[in-house]
Structure formats: C-alpha cells, structure tokens
Amino acid sequence: MAYDTSDETFGFESLEVYKAARAFRNRIYDLIKLLPGEEKYALGQQMRKAALSLTNNIAEGHGRYNWLDNTRFCRIARGSLAELADDLNTCLDRQYAEEAYLRGLKREGVRIMKLPNGYIGYLQEQQRKGTPAPR
C-alpha cells in the first residue's frame, strides 16, 4: 500500500478506500438536494452526518498511526456506510428520487463496502507482521 507523503496531501488521501468513500460522500450530498422539504432536516441531516462520518473515520484512523486504532476507525466508517444503505432504502421506499438512480447508489455502496473490508485485512496483516504503522 503506497502512501503519499508530499507536503500537499495527507497520507490517507492516497488510499483507494478514502478516494472511493469521498466520491460516494459527494454523491450522497447530491442526493440530499433532491429530498423533499420535510426531509431536508431529518433524513437529510442524518445522511449528511453518516456520509461525513464515512470519510472522517478513514482519515482519523489513518492519522492515529496505530494499526488497532486504524482498524477500529475503519470499522466505524463501515458502519456509517451501512447506515447510508438503510437511508437509501428509505429513499427508495418513499420514492424520493428515480429508482434507477437510487439503486445505482446502493450498488456503489456495496462495491465500496468491500474496500474497508480489504483495508482492514491489510492492516491486520501488517500488524501481525510487526510492520510499523504508517506515518
């Protein structure tokens, strides 16, 4: 796993899991704009918090420079992604956007869920090997 150590970025920004989560977060923010007025401050706020939690936890875990902490925060990010899947189900049930659009977001979420799982496996393997945590 390569880490970007340039002065312009933090190392987590080069992680595939972060890049995919960031793109997904932006798509969720776009969906929130489509919600009806009565949902903007209920479901919309919940979705915004979960989408932000997804990327924040990947970043925070990486910034801890500790394999166990990084794994723990990736699991929290994974939980936020699962929460967003339920929110997408609500949008489907209430027909808040085109069904094809929402199903596409769900498929993307399923694809993204595999990335933290893989990253967690990588982190656990590096810890078992005794590799120093990335800085």
N, C-alpha and C positions, 0 to 999 in steps of 0.2 A: 504494500500500500504506500503510494508516494504522497508526501506532504509538501505543500507549497510553503516555503519559508521566506518568500520575498517580503520586503518591507510593506508592500501594498495590501497584502491579504493575511488573514489568519489561517492557520493550517486546516481547520475544519472546512473552509470554503472550497478546498480542492477535493473533498470526499464526494464520491458519487452519490452516497446516501443523502448528503446535505443538498447537493445540486438538485436531485430529483424532488426532495421534500420542499425545497424553496420554490420550484416551478409549480408543484401541486398547491402549495400555500397561495400562490398568486392566482391560480385558477379558482380556488375556493373563494378568495376575495372577490373575484369577478362574479361568481355565483351569488354571493351575498347581495350584490347590487340588484339582482333580479327578484329578490324576495319581496313579497307584498309588505305594505307599510306596517301591518300589525305584527309582522315577524322580524322587522329590522332590528328591534331592540331586545328580542327574546332569542329566537333561534339564530339570528344573525350575529349577535354578540357571542353566543356560545360557540358558533362555528369559527368566528374570528379568533377567539381565545384558544381553541383547540388547534387551529392551523398555525398560530404563532407558537404555541407550545411544542408543536412538532419540530420546528426548526430550532427554537431556543434550546430545547433539551439536547439536541445533537451537538449544538455549539457548546453548551455548558459542560456536557460530559467530556468533550474533547479538551476543553480548557482546564479541566481538573488535573490533567497529566497523571492519571491513575487508572489502571486497567479496570478495577472494580467499579469506580465511580463512573467511568465512561460507559461501561456496560449497563449500570443502573439507569443512567440518564437515557440511554438508547431504548431501554425497556419502557420508560415513561413516554418517550416520543412515539413508540409503537402503540401504546395505549391511546395517545391522542389521535393517532391515525384511525384506530378502531372506533373511537368516538365520532370522528368525522364520517365514517362509513354509516353509522347509525343516523347521523344528521342528514346524509344523502338519502337514506331510506325515508326519512320524514319528508324530504323534498319530493321524492317520488310519490309517496302516499298522498300528499297534498297537491301534487301536480304544480309545483312552484316554478318549474322550467320544463323544457322539452324532455321527454323521456329518454330519447337517444343521447342527449347531452349529459343527463344525469347518470345514465348507465355507463357512458364513456368515462366520466369522473370516477365511478366506482371501479371500473376495470383498471384505471390508472392507480387508484388506491391499492388494489390487490397487488399490482406489479411493484409498487413502492414498498409494500409491506415486506416483500422478500429482501429488500436492501438492508434494513436494520437487522433482520434475522441473520443475513450473511455477515454483516459487520460485527455483530455480537459474537458470532462464531470465530471470526478473525481475532477479535480482542481476547477472547478466552484462550485461543491457541497461543497467542503471543505471551499472555500471562503465564501459561503452563511452561513455555519455553524459557521463561525468565528474562524475556526481552524488556529493556527499559521502556517505559511509556513514552509516547511521542511528546515533544515539546515544541 
